[in-house]
Amino acid sequence: MRRLGLFVRVTCFSVLCGSCVPSLGQKPAREANRATPKNFAASQGDNNSAKATWQEFFTDPNLNALIASALKNNQELNIQLQETFMANNEVLANRGSYLPRVDFRAGGGLEKVGRHTSRGAADELTGVPEPLQDYMFGFVASWEVDIWKRMRNATKAATFRYLASLEGRNFMITRLVAEIANSYYELMALDNQLEVLDRNIDIQQNALEVVRLQKEAARVTELAVQRFEAEVLKNRSRRYDIQQKIVEAENKLNFLAGRFPQPVARSWQTLNDLLPKAIQAGLPSQLLQNRPDVTRAELELAAAKLDVQVAKAYFYPSFGMRAGVGYQAFRIRHLIDTPESLLYNVSADLVAPLINRNEIKAVYFSANAKQVQAVYDYERTILNAYTEVANRLAMIDNLDKIFFLQTQQVQKLTSSIDISTRLFTSARADYMEVLLTRRDALEAQMELIETKKRQLAAVVNLYQALGGGWRQ
């Protein structure tokens, strides 16, 4: 009956302490809204290109070699990998906190007390040696019983954060793959622009020789010669600007691949043959599984919910047990005498916070606020993912139309070059018309290459926005 009465009193005490959990003073954190639109405006069906690996999505072997090198050697990615290792160690640390702990202790000491003290006088009367030696060794065990699942919830929260760190690394991989692909296509576009510029410089150089001959024949003035020379010089100087951009683009790719500057292998002649890959956006709901940043936000939300439970458990009593066994003696030769030198102890305690709990309250309120933050962050991540896909689907459609019209523009301007040249030769057109026509044709060709690069980048960015690129 005494044991039953003690159990009832302890239970009532625990309930009393638990009922003292403070009110948040606001509505509890609501569940995150996971609803998404049924489909994308420019997409139908559930086929999703995000499920394809980057090796399947990109067909250029040089580009795939760069991506493979980056996934192995990129320093930022490897730094993120160490973050996942640290998160995993946090799981191990929390997992060990709710298991019994056993330590081995050994020690020795020397003590001299004053003879004119009560202890010194007693030791003299009983024949205790002076100075007093003390030797001991033994095992000490301690265990806090995880009644309220505080430590187990902390371990689960750490596990969710470890998984979130893995998703964070996957998200970094998707961005890295997209950045390398975009930089590679930019480098190919610069090569094509350089080739177009060189071809135009040769044409303009030939036109300059024609103008010089016409000046000698008194058909044009020195002004026409100088204007043609100025145009050639302008394009020659522009060539160095493109060369510098090529160097920077190559070095950027080398940096992303984790290597020192070196030539980047590519086949720049194939840019015009690289049609945008047919890409399927699938359904918006698939973003919840395919995008690593969405999965990471969901795991962080789950961890934040457990943090609230952990903080709440600090208001409840904690129950701990301690025990020890070993040997202790004042002379080392008596250290293992049994049972004279044997010692042991067992104890248990129940501790509950009663007064001045401001620190526990602050931790509890902060955990609830972080949970609300995690809800909003998860919803924002979903909204951002959907918006990115919608924007890039629209961009692909509009760039297709732009490229079609610019192709016609280049064809018209290219044919107008021959017409203006014939008219100029027959003195039926001014030299300025020839210059402006050639200038417009060159700019149109450059813009067409730029649009092709934007088309390829739009496909790559849509692939990333759908959550593609991290699967191996």
C-alpha positions as CSV (number, residue, x, y, z in Angstrom):
1,M,0.0,0.0,0.0
2,R,2.9,2.4,0.8
3,R,4.3,1.8,-2.7
4,L,0.9,2.4,-4.3
5,G,0.5,5.6,-2.4
6,L,4.0,6.8,-3.4
7,F,3.2,6.0,-7.1
8,V,-0.1,8.0,-6.9
9,R,1.7,11.0,-5.3
10,V,4.4,10.9,-8.0
11,T,1.8,10.6,-10.8
12,C,-0.2,13.5,-9.4
13,F,3.0,15.6,-9.1
14,S,3.9,14.9,-12.7
15,V,0.4,15.8,-13.9
16,L,0.5,19.0,-11.9
17,C,3.8,20.0,-13.4
18,G,2.6,19.1,-16.9
19,S,-0.5,21.3,-16.5
20,C,1.8,24.2,-16.0
21,V,2.8,24.4,-19.7
22,P,2.2,28.0,-20.6
23,S,-0.3,29.1,-23.2
24,L,1.1,30.3,-26.5
25,G,-1.3,33.3,-26.5
26,Q,-2.0,32.6,-30.1
27,K,-3.5,29.9,-32.4
28,P,-1.4,26.8,-32.7
29,A,0.6,26.4,-35.9
30,R,-1.6,25.2,-38.6
31,E,-0.8,22.4,-41.0
32,A,1.0,23.4,-44.1
33,N,-1.0,23.8,-47.3
34,R,0.2,21.3,-49.8
35,A,-2.4,22.0,-52.5
36,T,-1.1,22.8,-56.0
37,P,-2.9,23.7,-59.2
38,K,-4.1,20.6,-61.2
39,N,-1.8,21.3,-64.1
40,F,0.4,23.9,-65.8
41,A,-1.1,26.2,-68.4
42,A,1.3,25.1,-71.1
43,S,1.5,21.4,-70.2
44,Q,-0.8,18.4,-70.2
45,G,-0.3,14.9,-69.1
46,D,1.8,13.4,-66.3
47,N,5.0,12.6,-68.2
48,N,7.8,14.4,-66.4
49,S,11.3,14.9,-67.7
50,A,12.7,15.5,-64.2
51,K,12.8,11.7,-63.8
52,A,15.5,11.4,-66.4
53,T,19.1,11.5,-65.1
54,W,21.4,14.2,-66.4
55,Q,23.3,11.5,-68.4
56,E,20.1,10.8,-70.2
57,F,19.0,14.4,-70.6
58,F,22.2,15.8,-72.0
59,T,23.6,14.1,-75.1
60,D,26.9,16.0,-75.6
61,P,29.7,13.8,-74.3
62,N,31.9,16.9,-73.6
63,L,29.2,18.4,-71.5
64,N,28.6,15.2,-69.6
65,A,32.4,14.8,-68.9
66,L,32.3,18.3,-67.4
67,I,29.3,17.5,-65.2
68,A,30.9,14.3,-64.0
69,S,34.1,16.1,-63.1
70,A,32.1,18.8,-61.2
71,L,30.1,16.2,-59.2
72,K,33.4,14.7,-58.1
73,N,35.7,17.7,-57.6
74,N,33.5,20.8,-57.0
75,Q,34.6,22.3,-53.7
76,E,31.3,23.8,-52.8
77,L,29.5,20.5,-53.3
78,N,32.2,18.7,-51.2
79,I,31.7,21.3,-48.5
80,Q,28.0,20.6,-48.5
81,L,28.8,16.9,-48.2
82,Q,30.7,17.6,-45.0
83,E,27.5,19.3,-43.7
84,T,25.6,16.0,-44.2
85,F,28.3,14.2,-42.3
86,M,28.0,16.6,-39.4
87,A,24.2,16.3,-39.4
88,N,24.6,12.5,-39.3
89,N,26.9,12.8,-36.3
90,E,24.2,14.9,-34.6
91,V,21.8,12.0,-35.0
92,L,24.3,9.6,-33.4
93,A,24.9,12.0,-30.5
94,N,21.1,12.4,-29.8
95,R,20.6,8.6,-30.1
96,G,23.2,8.0,-27.4
97,S,21.6,10.5,-25.0
98,Y,18.7,8.3,-24.0
99,L,20.7,5.1,-23.5
100,P,22.3,4.2,-20.2
101,R,25.8,5.5,-19.7
102,V,28.6,3.5,-18.0
103,D,32.0,5.1,-17.1
104,F,35.1,3.7,-15.6
105,R,36.8,5.8,-12.9
106,A,40.1,5.4,-11.3
107,G,42.1,7.7,-9.1
108,G,44.4,8.3,-6.2
109,G,45.1,11.1,-3.8
110,L,46.9,12.3,-0.6
111,E,45.3,14.4,2.2
112,K,46.7,15.9,5.4
113,V,44.2,17.4,7.8
114,G,45.0,19.6,10.8
115,R,45.5,17.8,14.0
116,H,43.6,20.5,16.0
117,T,40.4,19.8,14.1
118,S,37.6,17.5,15.0
119,R,38.5,15.2,12.1
120,G,42.2,15.3,12.8
121,A,41.7,14.5,16.5
122,A,39.4,11.6,15.6
123,D,41.9,10.2,13.0
124,E,44.7,10.4,15.7
125,L,42.6,8.5,18.2
126,T,41.6,5.8,15.7
127,G,45.1,5.3,14.2
128,V,44.4,6.6,10.7
129,P,47.7,7.0,8.9
130,E,49.0,10.5,8.3
131,P,49.0,11.8,5.6
132,L,46.0,9.9,4.4
133,Q,46.3,8.1,1.0
134,D,43.2,7.4,-1.1
135,Y,43.0,5.0,-4.0
136,M,39.9,3.9,-5.9
137,F,38.6,2.4,-9.1
138,G,35.2,1.3,-10.2
139,F,32.3,1.7,-12.6
140,V,29.7,4.5,-12.5
141,A,26.4,4.2,-14.4
142,S,23.7,6.8,-15.1
143,W,20.5,6.8,-17.0
144,E,17.8,9.4,-17.5
145,V,14.6,7.5,-18.2
146,D,13.0,9.1,-21.3
147,I,9.4,9.1,-20.0
148,W,8.1,12.0,-22.1
149,K,10.1,11.0,-25.3
150,R,12.0,14.2,-25.1
151,M,15.3,12.7,-26.2
152,R,13.7,10.3,-28.7
153,N,11.9,13.2,-30.3
154,A,15.2,15.2,-30.4
155,T,16.8,12.2,-32.2
156,K,14.0,12.1,-34.7
157,A,14.3,15.8,-35.3
158,A,18.0,15.4,-35.9
159,T,17.3,12.5,-38.3
160,F,14.9,14.7,-40.3
161,R,17.5,17.5,-40.4
162,Y,20.1,15.0,-41.6
163,L,17.7,13.9,-44.4
164,A,17.1,17.6,-45.1
165,S,20.8,18.1,-45.5
166,L,20.9,15.3,-48.1
167,E,18.1,17.0,-50.0
168,G,20.0,20.3,-49.7
169,R,23.0,18.6,-51.4
170,N,20.7,17.2,-54.1
171,F,19.3,20.7,-54.6
172,M,22.9,22.0,-55.0
173,I,23.6,19.3,-57.5
174,T,20.6,20.4,-59.6
175,R,21.9,24.0,-59.6
176,L,25.4,22.9,-60.4
177,V,24.4,20.7,-63.3
178,A,22.2,23.6,-64.7
179,E,25.0,26.1,-64.2
180,I,27.6,24.0,-66.0
181,A,25.2,23.3,-68.9
182,N,24.3,27.0,-69.3
183,S,28.0,28.0,-69.1
184,Y,28.8,25.3,-71.7
185,Y,26.2,26.6,-74.1
186,E,27.3,30.2,-73.5
187,L,30.8,29.2,-74.4
188,M,29.6,27.5,-77.6
189,A,27.5,30.6,-78.4
190,L,30.6,32.8,-78.0
191,D,32.6,30.6,-80.4
192,N,29.8,30.9,-83.0
193,Q,29.7,34.7,-82.5
194,L,33.4,34.8,-83.0
195,E,33.2,32.8,-86.1
196,V,30.4,35.1,-87.5
197,L,32.4,38.1,-86.6
198,D,35.5,36.8,-88.4
199,R,33.5,36.0,-91.4
200,N,32.0,39.5,-91.5
201,I,35.5,41.0,-91.0
202,D,36.7,39.2,-94.1
203,I,33.7,40.4,-96.1
204,Q,34.2,44.0,-94.8
205,Q,37.9,43.8,-95.6
206,N,37.0,42.8,-99.2
207,A,34.4,45.6,-99.4
208,L,37.1,48.1,-98.2
209,E,39.4,47.1,-101.0
210,V,36.5,47.7,-103.5
211,V,35.9,51.1,-102.0
212,R,39.6,52.0,-102.3
213,L,39.6,51.0,-105.9
214,Q,36.5,53.1,-106.5
215,K,38.2,56.0,-104.8
216,E,41.1,55.7,-107.2
217,A,38.5,55.7,-110.0
218,A,37.1,58.9,-108.4
219,R,33.7,57.3,-107.9
220,V,33.7,57.8,-104.1
221,T,35.5,60.1,-101.7
222,E,38.0,59.5,-99.0
223,L,35.1,59.8,-96.5
224,A,33.7,56.4,-97.8
225,V,37.1,54.8,-97.4
226,Q,37.5,56.0,-93.8
227,R,34.0,54.9,-92.9
228,F,34.7,51.4,-94.2
229,E,38.0,51.3,-92.4
230,A,36.4,52.4,-89.2
231,E,33.8,49.6,-89.5
232,V,36.6,47.0,-89.9
233,L,38.5,48.4,-87.0
234,K,35.4,48.4,-84.8
235,N,34.7,44.7,-85.5
236,R,38.4,43.8,-85.0
237,S,38.3,45.4,-81.5
238,R,35.0,43.7,-80.8
239,R,36.7,40.4,-81.6
240,Y,39.1,40.8,-78.6
241,D,36.1,41.5,-76.4
242,I,34.5,38.1,-77.4
243,Q,37.9,36.4,-76.9
244,Q,38.0,37.7,-73.3
245,K,34.5,36.4,-72.7
246,I,35.6,33.0,-74.1
247,V,38.5,32.9,-71.6
248,E,36.2,33.8,-68.7
249,A,33.6,31.2,-69.8
250,E,36.2,28.5,-70.0
251,N,37.7,29.4,-66.6
252,K,34.2,29.4,-65.1
253,L,33.6,25.9,-66.3
254,N,37.0,24.8,-65.1
255,F,36.2,26.4,-61.7
256,L,32.9,24.6,-61.5
257,A,34.6,21.3,-62.5
258,G,37.1,21.8,-59.6
259,R,40.2,22.2,-61.8
260,F,42.7,24.8,-62.8
261,P,42.2,26.8,-66.1
262,Q,42.7,24.6,-69.2
263,P,41.1,24.4,-72.6
264,V,37.5,23.1,-72.5
265,A,36.7,20.5,-75.1
266,R,33.6,21.3,-77.2
267,S,32.2,21.2,-80.7
268,W,31.1,24.7,-81.3
269,Q,29.9,24.0,-84.8
270,T,27.0,21.9,-83.4
271,L,25.3,24.8,-81.7
272,N,22.8,25.4,-84.5
273,D,22.1,21.7,-84.7
274,L,21.2,21.5,-81.0
275,L,17.5,21.8,-81.1
276,P,15.8,22.3,-77.7
277,K,15.1,18.9,-76.2
278,A,11.5,18.0,-76.0
279,I,10.7,18.4,-72.3
280,Q,7.6,17.3,-70.4
281,A,6.6,19.3,-67.3
282,G,4.2,16.8,-65.9
283,L,1.8,17.7,-63.1
284,P,2.4,20.4,-60.4
285,S,1.9,17.9,-57.7
286,Q,5.0,16.0,-58.9
287,L,7.1,19.0,-57.7
288,L,6.6,17.8,-54.2
289,Q,8.5,14.6,-54.9
290,N,10.9,15.7,-57.6
291,R,12.3,19.0,-56.2
292,P,14.9,18.6,-53.5
293,D,14.3,22.0,-52.0
294,V,10.6,21.2,-51.5
295,T,11.5,17.9,-49.9
296,R,14.0,19.7,-47.7
297,A,11.5,22.2,-46.6
298,E,9.0,19.4,-45.7
299,L,11.7,17.6,-43.6
300,E,12.6,20.8,-41.8
301,L,8.9,21.3,-41.0
302,A,8.7,17.8,-39.5
303,A,11.8,18.5,-37.5
304,A,10.3,21.8,-36.2
305,K,7.2,20.1,-35.0
306,L,9.3,17.6,-33.0
307,D,11.3,20.5,-31.6
308,V,8.1,21.8,-30.1
309,Q,7.5,18.5,-28.4
310,V,11.0,18.5,-27.1
311,A,10.7,22.0,-25.7
312,K,7.3,21.1,-24.1
313,A,8.8,18.0,-22.4
314,Y,11.1,20.2,-20.3
315,F,8.1,21.3,-18.3
316,Y,7.6,17.7,-17.1
317,P,9.6,16.0,-14.4
318,S,12.7,14.1,-15.3
319,F,13.5,10.8,-13.7
320,G,17.1,9.6,-13.4
321,M,19.0,6.8,-11.8
322,R,22.7,6.4,-10.8
323,A,24.7,3.5,-9.6
324,G,28.3,2.7,-8.9
325,V,30.5,-0.2,-7.8
326,G,34.2,-0.4,-7.2
327,Y,37.0,-0.6,-4.6
328,Q,38.5,2.1,-2.4
329,A,41.2,2.0,0.3
330,F,43.8,4.1,2.0
331,R,46.6,1.8,1.2
332,I,47.1,0.4,-2.3
333,R,47.8,-3.2,-0.9
334,H,44.3,-3.2,0.6
335,L,42.6,-1.9,-2.6
336,I,41.1,-5.2,-3.8
337,D,40.4,-6.6,-0.3
338,T,36.8,-8.0,-0.4
339,P,34.5,-7.1,1.1
340,E,36.5,-4.6,3.2
341,S,37.3,-2.3,0.3
342,L,34.2,-2.9,-1.8
343,L,31.9,0.0,-2.3
344,Y,28.6,0.5,-4.2
345,N,25.8,3.0,-4.4
346,V,22.4,3.2,-6.0
347,S,20.2,6.3,-6.2
348,A,17.2,7.7,-8.1
349,D,15.8,11.2,-8.3
350,L,12.8,13.0,-9.7
351,V,13.3,16.6,-10.8
352,A,10.7,19.0,-12.0
353,P,10.9,22.8,-12.7
354,L,8.6,24.9,-10.4
355,I,9.8,28.4,-10.0
356,N,11.7,30.8,-12.4
357,R,11.0,28.8,-15.6
358,N,11.6,31.8,-17.9
359,E,14.4,30.0,-19.8
360,I,12.2,27.0,-20.5
361,K,9.3,29.2,-21.5
362,A,11.5,31.2,-23.9
363,V,12.8,28.0,-25.6
364,Y,9.2,26.7,-25.9
365,F,7.9,29.9,-27.4
366,S,10.8,30.1,-29.8
367,A,10.2,26.5,-30.9
368,N,6.6,27.3,-31.7
369,A,7.6,30.4,-33.6
370,K,10.2,28.3,-35.6
371,Q,7.4,25.8,-36.4
372,V,5.3,28.6,-37.8
373,Q,8.3,29.8,-39.8
374,A,8.8,26.3,-41.2
375,V,5.1,26.2,-42.3
376,Y,5.4,29.4,-44.2
377,D,8.8,28.4,-45.7
378,Y,7.4,25.1,-47.0
379,E,4.4,26.9,-48.6
380,R,6.7,29.6,-50.1
381,T,9.0,26.9,-51.5
382,I,6.1,25.2,-53.2
383,L,4.8,28.5,-54.6
384,N,8.2,29.4,-55.9
385,A,8.7,26.0,-57.5
386,Y,5.4,26.3,-59.4
387,T,6.1,29.9,-60.4
388,E,9.6,29.0,-61.8
389,V,8.1,26.2,-63.9
390,A,5.3,28.3,-65.2
391,N,7.7,31.2,-66.1
392,R,10.1,28.9,-67.9
393,L,7.4,27.1,-69.9
394,A,6.2,30.4,-71.1
395,M,9.8,31.5,-71.9
396,I,10.4,28.4,-74.1
397,D,7.2,29.1,-76.0
398,N,8.1,32.7,-76.6
399,L,11.7,32.0,-77.5
400,D,10.6,29.6,-80.2
401,K,8.6,32.4,-81.8
402,I,11.4,34.9,-81.4
403,F,13.9,32.4,-83.0
404,F,11.6,31.8,-85.9
405,L,11.2,35.5,-86.6
406,Q,14.9,36.3,-86.1
407,T,15.8,33.5,-88.6
408,Q,13.6,35.2,-91.2
409,Q,15.2,38.5,-90.3
410,V,18.7,37.1,-90.9
411,Q,17.7,35.6,-94.2
412,K,16.3,39.0,-95.4
413,L,19.3,41.0,-94.2
414,T,21.7,38.4,-95.8
415,S,20.0,38.8,-99.1
416,S,19.9,42.6,-98.8
417,I,23.7,42.6,-98.5
418,D,24.1,41.3,-102.0
419,I,21.5,43.7,-103.3
420,S,23.1,46.7,-101.6
421,T,26.5,45.7,-102.9
422,R,25.3,45.5,-106.5
423,L,23.5,48.8,-106.2
424,F,26.6,50.4,-104.7
425,T,28.8,49.0,-107.5
426,S,26.4,50.4,-110.1
427,A,26.4,53.8,-108.3
428,R,22.7,53.4,-107.5
429,A,23.1,53.3,-103.7
430,D,25.1,55.3,-101.2
431,Y,28.0,53.7,-99.3
432,M,26.2,54.4,-96.0
433,E,23.4,52.0,-97.2
434,V,26.0,49.3,-97.7
435,L,27.5,49.9,-94.3
436,L,24.2,50.0,-92.4
437,T,23.0,46.9,-94.2
438,R,26.1,45.0,-93.3
439,R,26.0,46.3,-89.7
440,D,22.3,45.2,-89.3
441,A,23.0,41.8,-90.8
442,L,25.9,41.2,-88.4
443,E,23.8,42.3,-85.4
444,A,20.9,40.1,-86.5
445,Q,23.3,37.1,-86.8
446,M,24.7,37.8,-83.3
447,E,21.2,38.1,-81.9
448,L,20.1,34.9,-83.5
449,I,23.0,33.1,-81.8
450,E,22.1,34.8,-78.5
451,T,18.5,33.6,-78.9
452,K,19.7,30.0,-79.6
453,K,21.7,30.2,-76.4
454,R,18.6,31.4,-74.5
455,Q,16.6,28.6,-75.9
456,L,19.0,26.0,-74.7
457,A,19.3,27.8,-71.3
458,A,15.5,27.9,-71.0
459,V,15.3,24.1,-71.5
460,V,18.1,23.5,-69.0
461,N,16.5,25.9,-66.4
462,L,13.1,24.2,-66.9
463,Y,14.8,20.8,-66.3
464,Q,16.2,22.2,-63.1
465,A,12.9,23.8,-62.0
466,L,11.1,20.5,-62.4
467,G,13.7,18.9,-60.1
468,G,15.9,17.2,-62.6
469,G,19.6,16.7,-62.4
470,W,20.2,15.2,-59.0
471,R,19.3,11.6,-59.8
472,Q,22.3,9.3,-60.6
